[in-house]
Amino acid sequence: MKKHDLHSENIEERMCSRGVKPTAVRLLVFAALQKAARPMSVADLEEYLQTVDKSTIFRALTLFLEHHLIHGIEDGSGAVKYELCHGEWDCSVRDMHLHFFCECCHRTFCFKDMPIPEVNLPEGFVMNGVNFVIKGLCPECAVK
């Protein structure tokens, strides 16, 4: 697994700065997301952590979402995938990036260097988030 760059700050400090008490389980869940090369679902986290049950993982993820430590990606697989927010205080729209969902192996890939295209909404509409997912075959599945 590849480690995400989080301004080299301590996990506990990041949680506390957002008003989240850093319990042992929350630290495990956050560290798993930090080390992940791709966004992870609850099932992915349950398999990776093994000693932590699904409901405990889900509660930690819900808390992280509420405090803008993570954001969810609905990639069409039926399971929300989660990844860390890298912004100082929230996951702003300008910090969002493209995701690619492989329809064969069901993995979701982040294209962090590819920002989501700007959309100018009609007057009166307020954007709170964007979910931009490209679907197709990843390089491994495309050659099968």
N, C-alpha and C positions, 0 to 999 in steps of 0.2 A: 504494500500500500504506500501511496505517495503522501507526504505530509503537506498540508496547505500552509501558505505563508500568512500568518496572522500578526504581522508587525512585531514578531518575536515576543509577544506578551504572554504572561503566565495565564493558564486556563482559569485558575481561581480568581485572579484579578479581573479578568474579562467578565466572569459571571457576576462577581460582586459589583462591578461598575454598572451592571444592568439591573441590579436589585435581586439577583438570584442567589440563594444560599447554596454554596458548593458542597453538597453531600457526596458521599462516596459513589453512589450510583450515578448521580448527575455528572460527576467528573468522568466516570467510565464512558457514559453515552457521548458526552462532548468530545472526549479524546478519540473515540472511535470515528466520529464524524470528521474530526480534524485530520486523522491519518488516512481517511478514505480517498482513493483515487477518483471515485465517482460518487454521485449522490446515493444515499442508502435508504431503503424502505425499513419499516418496523421489522419485517421478517429478516432482512439482511442484518440488522442490528442484533436481533435475537440470536441468529446463527453465529454471528461474530462474538458476541459477549457470553453466550452459553449459560452463564450462571444468573442472568437477569431475566425475569419473566416479561412477557409481552406487555402486560398492563403497566408495569413499572416503567418500561421504556417509553410507552405511549404517553404516560403522565409527564415524564421528563421532556419529551419532544413538545408537548402542548405548552409547558411552561417556557421552554426556549423560544417557541413561536411567539407567545404573548410578550416576551421581553426582547424580541427582535435579535436574538442570537443566531437563529437559523431561519431559513425559508423553505417552503415546500414546493415541489415541482410535480404537477400532474402531467405525466408523460403519455397517458393513454393506456398504460399497462393495467390499470385498476388499483394500483398501490401508489400512494403518494411517496415520493422520494424526498429526502431532506439533505440540505447542505448548509454549511456555515455562512452567515452574513459576514462580509469583509469590511463593510462600512464602519465608521467610527461609532455611530449611534443607531443605525438602522440599515435595512436592506432597501436602499432607495432604488427607484426605477432606473436611474442612470448607472447603477452598479450591477444591474441584471445583465445576463449574457445568454447566448443561445444554448440550447440543449439539443442533443440528437438522440432519438430513441431507435434502437435496432429492433426491427420487427421480427428478426429471427432468434437472436439470443436474449432479447428483452433487457439488454443493458442500456443505461442512460449515460451519455457522455456530456461533459461540459466543454463548451468552446468559450473559455474565459476571455480570449483575445478578440472575440467577435461580439460587439455590443448589439443589443436589440435595436432594430431600425426605429427611428423616431416616428411617432404617429401623431399627427395634429388632429385632435378630436374637435368636433363641432362645439361651438360656444355653449357653456353650461355643463358640459361633461367634465368630471374630475377623475383622473387616472390614479388609482391606488396601487396598482401592480400590473405586471405583465407576465404571461406564461407563453413563451415562444419555444415550441418544440418542433424540430424537423424530424420526420420519420423516414426510415429507409433501412439500408443494410450497412453495417459497420464493415471496415476493411477485411476483418477475419471472415465474416459471413458472406461477403460479396464474392469471395474466391471459392466458396464451397460448391 
